Amino acid sequence: MTQRPQTVLQDDEPRGVRRITLNRPDKRNAFDAAVIAELTGAFSDAEKDPEVRVVILAASGKHFSAGADLEWMRATAAMSESENRDDARQLANLMRTLDQITKPVIARVQGAAFGGALGLICCADIAVAESGARFCLSEVRLGLVPATIGPYVVRAMGHRQARRYMLTAELMDADTARDLGLVHEVMANETLDEGVEAICHALLQGGPDAQTHCKKLLQRLDNPAGYDAVHEFTAEMIAATRTGAEGQEGLRAFFHKDNPKWRSE
C-alpha cells in the first residue's frame, strides 16, 4: 500500500518561529479528517513547546486551501446524522484549538481560500494575503451551511457583512477581504514572505507573557466562539444539513456536475 504523504509540515525557524504548512498542493490543500487531526495536533504541539514564540500558518503550492476535500465530502454525504455530528465536532475542535492558542499566529494566504479555509484565516491573529488571493464562503451553493467556522467568520467580518457573503457565496477578491476584515494586509506575491517576516519581527519585540495575556484578554472581551454551547450548536447544524434533503441534493449535483433543483441559471 502506498503511504500517504505528510500533509501537514512543521518547521522551526530561527528566533522561535514555527511554520505549520498545509502540504497537499495536488489537492489545492483541501482538508479531510486526517488533515484536520494533523492540524489540530500541530497547533497543540506549538502551544505546548516553550521555544515557540510565533506560529505561521502557510500552504504549499498555488492555493491556501480549497476547503473540504471532495472524497471527504462524498463520504460525509453517506454518513448518518450522528456520524456527521461527530465529524463536525472534529472540525470545530480544530478551529477552537487554533483560536485559543496563546501564541501569536499569522496566516499567509495565496490563491484560493474557500469554505473552511476562511475559518482557519479568521482564527489566526493576523492574516496577510497576496493580491491574487480569492475568498468564498461557498457552502450554500452545495445546500450546506458554514456552521463550524461561522462564529469566527462573523467575529472577523461582522454580522452585517456575514449576512451577505454567507447567503450569496459571492467570490471576494483580496482587497474586498481586507476591507471586510478577513485579512489585515494585501501585498504582491513576490513581497508576501517579506511582509510575513516584518510582522514576525514586530511580534518578537513584545514580551511573550504579555502577548499571552493580551490574547486571553481579547478572548474574554469579545468571543462568541468561546462557549461549548456554540460549538455543539454548529456541529448539530452541519450534521443536519449534510444529511437533509437539500444538502444531499446539493452534493449530488456537485459530484455529477449538475444543477441542484433549487438553482435557476
KAWOBEL-V865535 format. One line per field, one symbol per residue. phi: phi as a letter, one per 40 degrees, with the letter a starting at -180 (. if undefined). psi: psi as a letter, one per 20 degrees, with the letter a starting at -180 (. if undefined). A space follows every 50 residues. Layout:
# KAWOBEL-V865535
phi=???
psi=???
This chain:
# KAWOBEL-V865535
phi=.ccccccbbbbcbdggbbbbbcbbdcbffcbbdccdcccdcccccccccc ccbbbbbbacgcbcacgcccccccccccccccccccccccccccccdccb dcbcbbcbbbgcbbfcdccdcccccbbbbccccbbaccdccbgbbccccd dcccccbgccccdcccccfccbccccdcccgcbcbbacdcbccccccccd dccccccccccccdcccccccaacccbdcccccccccccccccccccccc cdccccfbcccccbc
psi=ppppqpioqppprqjkpppoppllhijkkqqahggggggghghgghhhoi iphqppoaqqbiqgpjcppghgggghhiqrhghhggghhgghhggggghj pjqppppopqcpnqchhhggghhqhppqqqhjqqqpnighijkapmghig hhgghgiqgghhgghhhhkqpprhhghghijhqhqprqhijghggghhgg gghiiqphhhhghghhghhhgnniijphhgghghghghghhhirgggggg hghghjlrprhipp.
